[in-house]
């Protein structure tokens, strides 16, 4: 499970941002995770309590936003969900597309109070 190492790095990054901005209490951290990312949201959620234990973020909540795996069809130029449709355009059945979103792993927001 490589998620634990990644979550530990997220915690370090958030702690650094908090320190640089004189934030004393972090209420929540919002992560955006793409449907095609190698990170699995339920594993990220299960690792988070371990990663924040005995840190300044131990009472911080984790929020995850899943970003859909959207592609744009090269034949009809319409956007569709690549994952849900097995890589086939729902409008023209083409399998030629460019990925627009879905591989992200981003710290979107740090909410302080």
N, CA, C and O atoms as a GROMACS GRO file, in nm:
protein
  452
    1UNK      N    1   0.086  -0.118   0.000
    1UNK     CA    2   0.000   0.000   0.000
    1UNK      C    3   0.090   0.124   0.000
    1UNK      O    4   0.143   0.164   0.104
    2UNK      N    5   0.107   0.184  -0.117
    2UNK     CA    6   0.190   0.303  -0.128
    2UNK      C    7   0.117   0.429  -0.082
    2UNK      O    8   0.179   0.534  -0.067
    3UNK      N    9  -0.012   0.417  -0.059
    3UNK     CA   10  -0.090   0.533  -0.015
    3UNK      C   11  -0.040   0.592   0.116
    3UNK      O   12  -0.042   0.714   0.133
    4UNK      N   13   0.004   0.509   0.209
    4UNK     CA   14   0.050   0.561   0.338
    4UNK      C   15   0.167   0.658   0.320
    4UNK      O   16   0.168   0.765   0.379
    5UNK      N   17   0.264   0.621   0.239
    5UNK     CA   18   0.377   0.710   0.214
    5UNK      C   19   0.334   0.841   0.151
    5UNK      O   20   0.386   0.948   0.185
    6UNK      N   21   0.239   0.833   0.061
    6UNK     CA   22   0.188   0.954  -0.005
    6UNK      C   23   0.114   1.042   0.095
    6UNK      O   24   0.130   1.164   0.095
    7UNK      N   25   0.032   0.981   0.180
    7UNK     CA   26  -0.043   1.059   0.280
    7UNK      C   27   0.052   1.123   0.381
    7UNK      O   28   0.028   1.235   0.425
    8UNK      N   29   0.157   1.054   0.416
    8UNK     CA   30   0.256   1.113   0.507
    8UNK      C   31   0.318   1.237   0.442
    8UNK      O   32   0.340   1.337   0.510
    9UNK      N   33   0.346   1.232   0.314
    9UNK     CA   34   0.399   1.349   0.243
    9UNK      C   35   0.297   1.462   0.237
    9UNK      O   36   0.333   1.580   0.246
   10UNK      N   37   0.169   1.428   0.220
   10UNK     CA   38   0.063   1.529   0.222
   10UNK      C   39   0.062   1.598   0.358
   10UNK      O   40   0.054   1.721   0.366
   11UNK      N   41   0.070   1.521   0.466
   11UNK     CA   42   0.071   1.576   0.602
   11UNK      C   43   0.190   1.671   0.619
   11UNK      O   44   0.174   1.780   0.673
   12UNK      N   45   0.308   1.630   0.575
   12UNK     CA   46   0.428   1.715   0.585
   12UNK      C   47   0.407   1.846   0.507
   12UNK      O   48   0.443   1.953   0.555
   13UNK      N   49   0.349   1.835   0.389
   13UNK     CA   50   0.325   1.954   0.306
   13UNK      C   51   0.227   2.049   0.374
   13UNK      O   52   0.249   2.170   0.377
   14UNK      N   53   0.119   1.994   0.428
   14UNK     CA   54   0.018   2.077   0.495
   14UNK      C   55   0.078   2.142   0.620
   14UNK      O   56   0.053   2.260   0.646
   15UNK      N   57   0.157   2.067   0.695
   15UNK     CA   58   0.222   2.125   0.814
   15UNK      C   59   0.316   2.239   0.774
   15UNK      O   60   0.322   2.341   0.843
   16UNK      N   61   0.388   2.222   0.665
   16UNK     CA   62   0.479   2.327   0.617
   16UNK      C   63   0.401   2.452   0.578
   16UNK      O   64   0.440   2.564   0.613
   17UNK      N   65   0.292   2.434   0.504
   17UNK     CA   66   0.208   2.548   0.463
   17UNK      C   67   0.150   2.617   0.586
   17UNK      O   68   0.148   2.740   0.593
   18UNK      N   69   0.106   2.539   0.682
   18UNK     CA   70   0.049   2.597   0.805
   18UNK      C   71   0.155   2.679   0.878
   18UNK      O   72   0.126   2.790   0.924
   19UNK      N   73   0.275   2.627   0.889
   19UNK     CA   74   0.384   2.698   0.957
   19UNK      C   75   0.419   2.827   0.883
   19UNK      O   76   0.435   2.932   0.946
   20UNK      N   77   0.431   2.820   0.752
   20UNK     CA   78   0.467   2.937   0.671
   20UNK      C   79   0.362   3.047   0.677
   20UNK      O   80   0.392   3.165   0.658
   21UNK      N   81   0.236   3.008   0.704
   21UNK     CA   82   0.127   3.104   0.706
   21UNK      C   83   0.072   3.132   0.846
   21UNK      O   84  -0.035   3.191   0.860
   22UNK      N   85   0.146   3.089   0.947
   22UNK     CA   86   0.107   3.110   1.087
   22UNK      C   87  -0.033   3.057   1.119
   22UNK      O   88  -0.108   3.120   1.193
   23UNK      N   89  -0.067   2.942   1.064
   23UNK     CA   90  -0.196   2.879   1.092
   23UNK      C   91  -0.177   2.782   1.208
   23UNK      O   92  -0.092   2.693   1.201
   24UNK      N   93  -0.254   2.800   1.313
   24UNK     CA   94  -0.236   2.716   1.430
   24UNK      C   95  -0.329   2.595   1.434
   24UNK      O   96  -0.294   2.492   1.491
   25UNK      N   97  -0.446   2.608   1.373
   25UNK     CA   98  -0.541   2.497   1.373
   25UNK      C   99  -0.591   2.474   1.230
   25UNK      O  100  -0.643   2.564   1.166
   26UNK      N  101  -0.573   2.352   1.183
   26UNK     CA  102  -0.623   2.313   1.052
   26UNK      C  103  -0.748   2.229   1.074
   26UNK      O  104  -0.742   2.122   1.134
   27UNK      N  105  -0.861   2.279   1.025
   27UNK     CA  106  -0.987   2.208   1.040
   27UNK      C  107  -0.997   2.090   0.944
   27UNK      O  108  -1.035   1.979   0.983
   28UNK      N  109  -0.962   2.114   0.817
   28UNK     CA  110  -0.974   2.007   0.719
   28UNK      C  111  -0.878   2.027   0.603
   28UNK      O  112  -0.830   2.138   0.576
   29UNK      N  113  -0.852   1.916   0.537
   29UNK     CA  114  -0.771   1.914   0.416
   29UNK      C  115  -0.856   1.851   0.308
   29UNK      O  116  -0.916   1.745   0.328
   30UNK      N  117  -0.862   1.918   0.193
   30UNK     CA  118  -0.941   1.867   0.081
   30UNK      C  119  -0.844   1.817  -0.027
   30UNK      O  120  -0.761   1.892  -0.077
   31UNK      N  121  -0.858   1.689  -0.061
   31UNK     CA  122  -0.777   1.630  -0.168
   31UNK      C  123  -0.866   1.604  -0.288
   31UNK      O  124  -0.981   1.563  -0.274
   32UNK      N  125  -0.811   1.628  -0.406
   32UNK     CA  126  -0.879   1.589  -0.530
   32UNK      C  127  -0.803   1.468  -0.585
   32UNK      O  128  -0.682   1.472  -0.604
   33UNK      N  129  -0.878   1.362  -0.609
   33UNK     CA  130  -0.818   1.238  -0.660
   33UNK      C  131  -0.892   1.197  -0.786
   33UNK      O  132  -1.014   1.178  -0.784
   34UNK      N  133  -0.819   1.184  -0.895
   34UNK     CA  134  -0.879   1.143  -1.022
   34UNK      C  135  -0.917   0.996  -1.022
   34UNK      O  136  -0.853   0.914  -0.957
   35UNK      N  137  -1.022   0.965  -1.098
   35UNK     CA  138  -1.068   0.826  -1.109
   35UNK      C  139  -0.960   0.733  -1.164
   35UNK      O  140  -0.959   0.614  -1.135
   36UNK      N  141  -0.869   0.787  -1.243
   36UNK     CA  142  -0.762   0.706  -1.301
   36UNK      C  143  -0.628   0.722  -1.228
   36UNK      O  144  -0.526   0.672  -1.275
   37UNK      N  145  -0.631   0.790  -1.115
   37UNK     CA  146  -0.510   0.806  -1.035
   37UNK      C  147  -0.470   0.670  -0.976
   37UNK      O  148  -0.554   0.581  -0.960
   38UNK      N  149  -0.343   0.657  -0.945
   38UNK     CA  150  -0.300   0.533  -0.880
   38UNK      C  151  -0.337   0.532  -0.732
   38UNK      O  152  -0.319   0.431  -0.664
   39UNK      N  153  -0.390   0.645  -0.682
   39UNK     CA  154  -0.432   0.654  -0.542
   39UNK      C  155  -0.578   0.609  -0.528
   39UNK      O  156  -0.663   0.651  -0.606
   40UNK      N  157  -0.605   0.526  -0.432
   40UNK     CA  158  -0.740   0.474  -0.410
   40UNK      C  159  -0.799   0.548  -0.289
   40UNK      O  160  -0.749   0.537  -0.178
   41UNK      N  161  -0.909   0.624  -0.314
   41UNK     CA  162  -0.966   0.707  -0.206
   41UNK      C  163  -0.990   0.634  -0.074
   41UNK      O  164  -0.959   0.689   0.032
   42UNK      N  165  -1.045   0.514  -0.076
   42UNK     CA  166  -1.074   0.446   0.050
   42UNK      C  167  -0.945   0.410   0.125
   42UNK      O  168  -0.944   0.406   0.248
   43UNK      N  169  -0.835   0.385   0.053
   43UNK     CA  170  -0.708   0.358   0.119
   43UNK      C  171  -0.648   0.488   0.174
   43UNK      O  172  -0.589   0.488   0.282
   44UNK      N  173  -0.664   0.596   0.100
   44UNK     CA  174  -0.619   0.727   0.150
   44UNK      C  175  -0.692   0.759   0.281
   44UNK      O  176  -0.630   0.801   0.378
   45UNK      N  177  -0.823   0.738   0.282
   45UNK     CA  178  -0.903   0.764   0.403
   45UNK      C  179  -0.858   0.677   0.519
   45UNK      O  180  -0.852   0.724   0.633
   46UNK      N  181  -0.826   0.552   0.493
   46UNK     CA  182  -0.787   0.463   0.603
   46UNK      C  183  -0.645   0.493   0.652
   46UNK      O  184  -0.614   0.467   0.768
   47UNK      N  185  -0.560   0.548   0.567
   47UNK     CA  186  -0.422   0.583   0.607
   47UNK      C  187  -0.416   0.716   0.683
   47UNK      O  188  -0.326   0.737   0.764
   48UNK      N  189  -0.510   0.804   0.657
   48UNK     CA  190  -0.502   0.940   0.711
   48UNK      C  191  -0.489   0.943   0.864
   48UNK      O  192  -0.403   1.014   0.914
   49UNK      N  193  -0.571   0.869   0.939
   49UNK     CA  194  -0.558   0.874   1.086
   49UNK      C  195  -0.418   0.832   1.135
   49UNK      O  196  -0.367   0.888   1.232
   50UNK      N  197  -0.358   0.736   1.069
   50UNK     CA  198  -0.224   0.691   1.107
   50UNK      C  199  -0.121   0.799   1.074
   50UNK      O  200  -0.030   0.824   1.153
   51UNK      N  201  -0.136   0.862   0.958
   51UNK     CA  202  -0.040   0.964   0.914
   51UNK      C  203  -0.044   1.090   1.000
   51UNK      O  204   0.059   1.155   1.018
   52UNK      N  205  -0.161   1.124   1.054
   52UNK     CA  206  -0.172   1.247   1.135
   52UNK      C  207  -0.154   1.223   1.284
   52UNK      O  208  -0.147   1.318   1.362
   53UNK      N  209  -0.146   1.096   1.325
   53UNK     CA  210  -0.131   1.065   1.466
   53UNK      C  211  -0.004   1.130   1.522
   53UNK      O  212   0.104   1.119   1.464
   54UNK      N  213  -0.019   1.198   1.635
   54UNK     CA  214   0.092   1.268   1.702
   54UNK      C  215   0.154   1.380   1.618
   54UNK      O  216   0.272   1.412   1.632
   55UNK      N  217   0.074   1.439   1.530
   55UNK     CA  218   0.119   1.556   1.454
   55UNK      C  219   0.026   1.672   1.488
   55UNK      O  220  -0.072   1.656   1.559
   56UNK      N  221   0.059   1.789   1.436
   56UNK     CA  222  -0.028   1.905   1.458
   56UNK      C  223  -0.161   1.891   1.385
   56UNK      O  224  -0.252   1.972   1.405
   57UNK      N  225  -0.174   1.790   1.301
   57UNK     CA  226  -0.298   1.770   1.224
   57UNK      C  227  -0.384   1.656   1.278
   57UNK      O  228  -0.477   1.612   1.211
   58UNK      N  229  -0.355   1.610   1.399
   58UNK     CA  230  -0.426   1.491   1.447
   58UNK      C  231  -0.577   1.508   1.462
   58UNK      O  232  -0.649   1.409   1.466
   59UNK      N  233  -0.626   1.631   1.471
   59UNK     CA  234  -0.771   1.653   1.478
   59UNK      C  235  -0.829   1.705   1.347
   59UNK      O  236  -0.943   1.750   1.342
   60UNK      N  237  -0.750   1.699   1.243
   60UNK     CA  238  -0.791   1.749   1.112
   60UNK      C  239  -0.876   1.647   1.039
   60UNK      O  240  -0.849   1.527   1.043
   61UNK      N  241  -0.980   1.697   0.971
   61UNK     CA  242  -1.066   1.610   0.891
   61UNK      C  243  -1.013   1.603   0.748
   61UNK      O  244  -0.957   1.700   0.697
   62UNK      N  245  -1.032   1.489   0.686
   62UNK     CA  246  -0.994   1.470   0.547
   62UNK      C  247  -1.119   1.467   0.461
   62UNK      O  248  -1.214   1.395   0.491
   63UNK      N  249  -1.118   1.546   0.355
   63UNK     CA  250  -1.228   1.543   0.258
   63UNK      C  251  -1.168   1.508   0.122
   63UNK      O  252  -1.065   1.563   0.082
   64UNK      N  253  -1.234   1.418   0.052
   64UNK     CA  254  -1.186   1.375  -0.079
   64UNK      C  255  -1.290   1.406  -0.185
   64UNK      O  256  -1.408   1.374  -0.170
   65UNK      N  257  -1.245   1.469  -0.291
   65UNK     CA  258  -1.328   1.494  -0.407
   65UNK      C  259  -1.273   1.408  -0.521
   65UNK      O  260  -1.156   1.419  -0.557
   66UNK      N  261  -1.358   1.322  -0.576
   66UNK     CA  262  -1.315   1.236  -0.686
   66UNK      C  263  -1.340   1.311  -0.817
   66UNK      O  264  -1.451   1.357  -0.844
   67UNK      N  265  -1.235   1.321  -0.897
   67UNK     CA  266  -1.243   1.390  -1.025
   67UNK      C  267  -1.270   1.286  -1.134
   67UNK      O  268  -1.196   1.188  -1.146
   68UNK      N  269  -1.377   1.306  -1.214
   68UNK     CA  270  -1.411   1.208  -1.316
   68UNK      C  271  -1.304   1.196  -1.424
   68UNK      O  272  -1.233   1.292  -1.454
   69UNK      N  273  -1.296   1.079  -1.482
   69UNK     CA  274  -1.203   1.052  -1.591
   69UNK      C  275  -1.269   1.092  -1.722
   69UNK      O  276  -1.327   1.009  -1.792
   70UNK      N  277  -1.261   1.220  -1.753
   70UNK     CA  278  -1.325   1.271  -1.874
   70UNK      C  279  -1.227   1.279  -1.989
   70UNK      O  280  -1.111   1.318  -1.973
   71UNK      N  281  -1.275   1.242  -2.105
   71UNK     CA  282  -1.197   1.252  -2.227
   71UNK      C  283  -1.276   1.328  -2.331
   71UNK      O  284  -1.399   1.339  -2.323
   72UNK      N  285  -1.205   1.380  -2.430
   72UNK     CA  286  -1.272   1.447  -2.542
   72UNK      C  287  -1.249   1.362  -2.666
   72UNK      O  288  -1.136   1.327  -2.700
   73UNK      N  289  -1.358   1.329  -2.731
   73UNK     CA  290  -1.354   1.243  -2.849
   73UNK      C  291  -1.286   1.315  -2.965
   73UNK      O  292  -1.318   1.430  -2.994
   74UNK      N  293  -1.194   1.247  -3.030
   74UNK     CA  294  -1.124   1.306  -3.146
   74UNK      C  295  -1.211   1.304  -3.271
   74UNK      O  296  -1.182   1.374  -3.368
   75UNK      N  297  -1.317   1.224  -3.269
   75UNK     CA  298  -1.405   1.216  -3.387
   75UNK      C  299  -1.518   1.318  -3.383
   75UNK      O  300  -1.541   1.390  -3.480
   76UNK      N  301  -1.589   1.326  -3.269
   76UNK     CA  302  -1.706   1.414  -3.262
   76UNK      C  303  -1.685   1.536  -3.171
   76UNK      O  304  -1.771   1.624  -3.162
   77UNK      N  305  -1.569   1.540  -3.104
   77UNK     CA  306  -1.532   1.654  -3.019
   77UNK      C  307  -1.622   1.671  -2.896
   77UNK      O  308  -1.634   1.782  -2.844
   78UNK      N  309  -1.684   1.564  -2.849
   78UNK     CA  310  -1.769   1.572  -2.730
   78UNK      C  311  -1.696   1.509  -2.611
   78UNK      O  312  -1.612   1.420  -2.627
   79UNK      N  313  -1.732   1.557  -2.492
   79UNK     CA  314  -1.670   1.509  -2.368
   79UNK      C  315  -1.754   1.395  -2.310
   79UNK      O  316  -1.877   1.401  -2.308
   80UNK      N  317  -1.685   1.291  -2.263
   80UNK     CA  318  -1.754   1.177  -2.202
   80UNK      C  319  -1.664   1.116  -2.095
   80UNK      O  320  -1.543   1.141  -2.093
   81UNK      N  321  -1.723   1.035  -2.007
   81UNK     CA  322  -1.647   0.969  -1.902
   81UNK      C  323  -1.583   0.843  -1.959
   81UNK      O  324  -1.651   0.748  -1.996
   82UNK      N  325  -1.452   0.845  -1.965
   82UNK     CA  326  -1.374   0.737  -2.025
   82UNK      C  327  -1.388   0.608  -1.943
   82UNK      O  328  -1.405   0.500  -2.000
   83UNK      N  329  -1.382   0.621  -1.812
   83UNK     CA  330  -1.387   0.502  -1.726
   83UNK      C  331  -1.524   0.434  -1.731
   83UNK      O  332  -1.533   0.313  -1.748
   84UNK      N  333  -1.628   0.513  -1.716
   84UNK     CA  334  -1.764   0.457  -1.716
   84UNK      C  335  -1.800   0.391  -1.849
   84UNK      O  336  -1.884   0.301  -1.854
   85UNK      N  337  -1.737   0.436  -1.957
   85UNK     CA  338  -1.774   0.389  -2.090
   85UNK      C  339  -1.664   0.308  -2.157
   85UNK      O  340  -1.661   0.294  -2.279
   86UNK      N  341  -1.573   0.253  -2.075
   86UNK     CA  342  -1.467   0.165  -2.124
   86UNK      C  343  -1.390   0.225  -2.241
   86UNK      O  344  -1.352   0.153  -2.334
   87UNK      N  345  -1.366   0.356  -2.238
   87UNK     CA  346  -1.286   0.421  -2.339
   87UNK      C  347  -1.354   0.439  -2.473
   87UNK      O  348  -1.288   0.466  -2.574
   88UNK      N  349  -1.486   0.425  -2.475
   88UNK     CA  350  -1.560   0.441  -2.601
   88UNK      C  351  -1.656   0.558  -2.591
   88UNK      O  352  -1.732   0.569  -2.495
   89UNK      N  353  -1.650   0.646  -2.690
   89UNK     CA  354  -1.737   0.764  -2.691
   89UNK      C  355  -1.884   0.722  -2.691
   89UNK      O  356  -1.926   0.638  -2.771
   90UNK      N  357  -1.960   0.781  -2.601
   90UNK     CA  358  -2.103   0.747  -2.592
   90UNK      C  359  -2.185   0.813  -2.702
   90UNK      O  360  -2.302   0.780  -2.722
   91UNK      N  361  -2.124   0.906  -2.774
   91UNK     CA  362  -2.196   0.979  -2.879
   91UNK      C  363  -2.174   0.920  -3.017
   91UNK      O  364  -2.267   0.915  -3.098
   92UNK      N  365  -2.051   0.875  -3.046
   92UNK     CA  366  -2.023   0.824  -3.182
   92UNK      C  367  -1.953   0.688  -3.183
   92UNK      O  368  -1.922   0.635  -3.290
   93UNK      N  369  -1.927   0.631  -3.065
   93UNK     CA  370  -1.863   0.500  -3.048
   93UNK      C  371  -1.715   0.495  -3.082
   93UNK      O  372  -1.656   0.386  -3.085
   94UNK      N  373  -1.655   0.608  -3.107
   94UNK     CA  374  -1.512   0.612  -3.135
   94UNK      C  375  -1.432   0.573  -3.011
   94UNK      O  376  -1.476   0.595  -2.898
   95UNK      N  377  -1.315   0.516  -3.033
   95UNK     CA  378  -1.224   0.486  -2.923
   95UNK      C  379  -1.100   0.575  -2.929
   95UNK      O  380  -0.998   0.546  -2.868
   96UNK      N  381  -1.111   0.683  -3.003
   96UNK     CA  382  -1.002   0.779  -3.016
   96UNK      C  383  -1.039   0.904  -2.936
   96UNK      O  384  -1.133   0.975  -2.970
   97UNK      N  385  -0.962   0.930  -2.830
   97UNK     CA  386  -0.992   1.042  -2.743
   97UNK      C  387  -0.865   1.090  -2.673
   97UNK      O  388  -0.764   1.020  -2.669
   98UNK      N  389  -0.873   1.210  -2.620
   98UNK     CA  390  -0.767   1.266  -2.536
   98UNK      C  391  -0.822   1.282  -2.395
   98UNK      O  392  -0.935   1.326  -2.376
   99UNK      N  393  -0.741   1.248  -2.298
   99UNK     CA  394  -0.782   1.259  -2.158
   99UNK      C  395  -0.780   1.405  -2.114
   99UNK      O  396  -0.681   1.475  -2.133
  100UNK      N  397  -0.890   1.451  -2.055
  100UNK     CA  398  -0.900   1.587  -2.003
  100UNK      C  399  -0.877   1.592  -1.852
  100UNK      O  400  -0.815   1.686  -1.802
  101UNK      N  401  -0.926   1.492  -1.781
  101UNK     CA  402  -0.912   1.488  -1.636
  101UNK      C  403  -0.926   1.344  -1.588
  101UNK      O  404  -0.978   1.258  -1.658
  102UNK      N  405  -0.878   1.322  -1.465
  102UNK     CA  406  -0.895   1.190  -1.406
  102UNK      C  407  -0.769   1.129  -1.347
  102UNK      O  408  -0.775   1.024  -1.283
  103UNK      N  409  -0.653   1.194  -1.368
  103UNK     CA  410  -0.528   1.141  -1.312
  103UNK      C  411  -0.475   1.226  -1.198
  103UNK      O  412  -0.364   1.204  -1.149
  104UNK      N  413  -0.553   1.324  -1.154
  104UNK     CA  414  -0.508   1.420  -1.053
  104UNK      C  415  -0.489   1.356  -0.915
  104UNK      O  416  -0.556   1.260  -0.878
  105UNK      N  417  -0.396   1.415  -0.842
  105UNK     CA  418  -0.384   1.394  -0.698
  105UNK      C  419  -0.333   1.526  -0.645
  105UNK      O  420  -0.213   1.555  -0.651
  106UNK      N  421  -0.424   1.607  -0.592
  106UNK     CA  422  -0.394   1.746  -0.559
  106UNK      C  423  -0.444   1.780  -0.419
  106UNK      O  424  -0.553   1.738  -0.379
  107UNK      N  425  -0.364   1.855  -0.345
  107UNK     CA  426  -0.415   1.918  -0.223
  107UNK      C  427  -0.489   2.041  -0.271
  107UNK      O  428  -0.428   2.142  -0.306
  108UNK      N  429  -0.620   2.034  -0.272
  108UNK     CA  430  -0.701   2.143  -0.325
  108UNK      C  431  -0.715   2.257  -0.226
  108UNK      O  432  -0.709   2.374  -0.263
  109UNK      N  433  -0.736   2.221  -0.099
  109UNK     CA  434  -0.769   2.324  -0.001
  109UNK      C  435  -0.722   2.284   0.138
  109UNK      O  436  -0.728   2.167   0.177
  110UNK      N  437  -0.677   2.382   0.212
  110UNK     CA  438  -0.644   2.365   0.354
  110UNK      C  439  -0.732   2.465   0.429
  110UNK      O  440  -0.717   2.586   0.414
  111UNK      N  441  -0.822   2.413   0.510
  111UNK     CA  442  -0.918   2.498   0.581
  111UNK      C  443  -0.870   2.516   0.725
  111UNK      O  444  -0.862   2.420   0.802
  112UNK      N  445  -0.840   2.641   0.760
  112UNK     CA  446  -0.795   2.673   0.896
  112UNK      C  447  -0.907   2.743   0.971
  112UNK      O  448  -0.996   2.804   0.910
  113UNK      N  449  -0.902   2.735   1.104
  113UNK     CA  450  -0.998   2.808   1.185
  113UNK      C  451  -0.929   2.871   1.302
  113UNK      O  452  -0.993   2.938   1.383
   0.00000   0.00000   0.00000
